[in-house]
Amino acid sequence: MSTESALQSNVGQPATDPLALDQQVCFALVVAARSVVALYRPVLERLGLTHPQYLVMLALWQHAPLSVKRLSELLQLDPGTLSPLLKRLESANLLTRRRDAADERLLSVELTGQGLELRNLALDVPPAIVQRLGMTIPELQALHASLTRVIAAADPAAAPATSRPEPRTTTQTTTKERTA
């Protein structure tokens, strides 16, 4: 059974098994992410970039120069994952990393001339992906808005304090524990 048929086999029917694979949001998200990244691969190969490198370049084209810390926050990657990406992009002469003149503890990331020029070629990426997906711009905008809500809902730091469960102390018990 294909992934698509697994995802659609019970669509519109009441979910009887809460553990049915085709009913899991996590499964749909993982398959969608893997499939979309695969669509990017041949398009980005022409630019000499991997998908993670492309995301770094997008952030830099929009916000450079950036500290490694801020870039890590924007991309929601830990610095240990980001560092090898930056090293490869620096080896390709697309960016430079330097100690910040104002604060030597900070490492600043800046685009090189070649990195800036690559942006012109990258302008072809979004329309190529839209075409490969076969979805309309409004559909993709609605999907983006839904995914942004999922990301926010899954981020415990973003949840209001009133919606987070309070940590239990050893003296607290639940109703279930009291009745057991």
N, C-alpha and C positions, 0 to 999 in steps of 0.2 A: 504494500500500500504506500503510495507516495505521501510526502509530508503534507501536500495540499489536501489530499483526500482524507488524511488523518485529522487535519484541522477542521475539515468541513463535514465529516461523516455524520456528526450528530448536531450540526448547527440547526437551530430552530426547534429542536426537541428538548424536552425537559432533561436536565442533567440528573441522571439517576446515581451515578457513581462519582463522588466528589474527587476521586483520584484518577478519573479517566484522563489519559494523556492529552487527548484532543480538546479537553475542556480547560487545560491549564494555561493561564496567562503567561507564566514564565516560559513555557514551551513555545508559544506563539512568538514571544519577544525574542527568544534566542534564535529561532529559525529565521525570523524576519531580519534580525541584525546580521546573521551570517550570510543570508541571501543578498541583502543590499550591499554589504561590503564586497561580496563576490562580483556584483555589477560594476563597482568602482575599479576593481583591479585592472582590467585591460585599459580603461580610460586613463588611470593614473600612471600606468607603465610608460605611456608616452611622455609623461612629465618626469619620469625617473623617481617617482614617489610611491611609498606604500600608503595605505589608508591612514595609519597613525601619524605618519610624517605629514600627510596632507592636512590633517587636523591641526598639527602644530603650525604649519604654514598659514592656514586660515586665521588662526588666532594672532599670529604675528602680522599678517597683512592688515588686519583690522586694528591692532593695538600697539605695534612695536614702537619703541623698545619696551621690553617687559623684563621684570625680574623673573628668575626661574621659579620663585615661590608663587608669584602672581600667575604665571603661565600654567603652573601646576594646578592652581585653583580653577582657572578658566576651563582647562581641559578635564578637570576632575580626575587627574592622575597623580599618583604619589611621585615625589621627586626621583625615587629609585627607578621607576619605569620611564620617566621623562628623560633622564640623563643620557641613556644610550641613544634615544631618538635624536636628541640635540647633537650628540657627538657625530652621528652619521650625517646629519644635515650640515654640520660644520665641515666635515670632510668633503662634502659635495660642494662646498663654497657657497651655500645658500644663506648661512647665518654665521655670526660670530658671538662668542661668549666672552665677556670681560667683567672684571671686578668693577662695581659701581664706584665712581670717583667720590661721590658723597658719602658712601658707606661701604667700606672694603669688605664687609661681611656678605654683601649681596652680590650675586652674579647676574649681570644684565645680558639679555639676549637681543641682538639687533640683526636686521636683515642686511645682507650684502647687496651690491648692485645686481648680481645674478639672481639673488632671492627675490628682489623687487621685480625684475624682468619676468620671472617665472609666473608672476601673478597674471600677466597678460595672456599667457597660454592657458592658465587655470580657469579663465573666464568661460572656456568651452566645456568645462566639467559639469556644472549644474544642468545645462540644457541636455547634455548627452545622457545624464542619469535620469532626468525626467522622461526622455524619450524611451530609454530602456525599461523604465518602470511601467510605462503605458498608463499613467495616472494623470489627472488634470492638476493644475496648480492649486485650485481650491481644495481638492481631495488631499493633496500633500500638505497644505497649510492646516487643514483640520486634523490630519494625522499628527503633525508636529505639535499642535496645541494639546492633543490628547496625551502624547508621549511626555510632553513637558509637565502635565499634571501628574502622570504616573511617577516621573522622576521626583517631583516635589513630595508626593505622597509617600514615597519610599525612603525619603531622606529624613532620618529621625531628628537631625538638627533643625530642619525646617518646620517641624510640627510644633504647633503652639503648646506651651507648657500644660495647658488644661487637658489636652488630648493625649498626653503621654501618661502611661501608667506610673504610679508612684512606686519607687522601689520598696519592697517589703522588708520589714525587719524581722528578726527571729521571734519577736513577741506577737507579731500580727499573724492571724490565721484567716483562711478563707471560709466561707460558709460550707463548702464541700468538706474541708478538713474538720470543721466542728461537728458535722453530722456523721462523719465516718467512724 
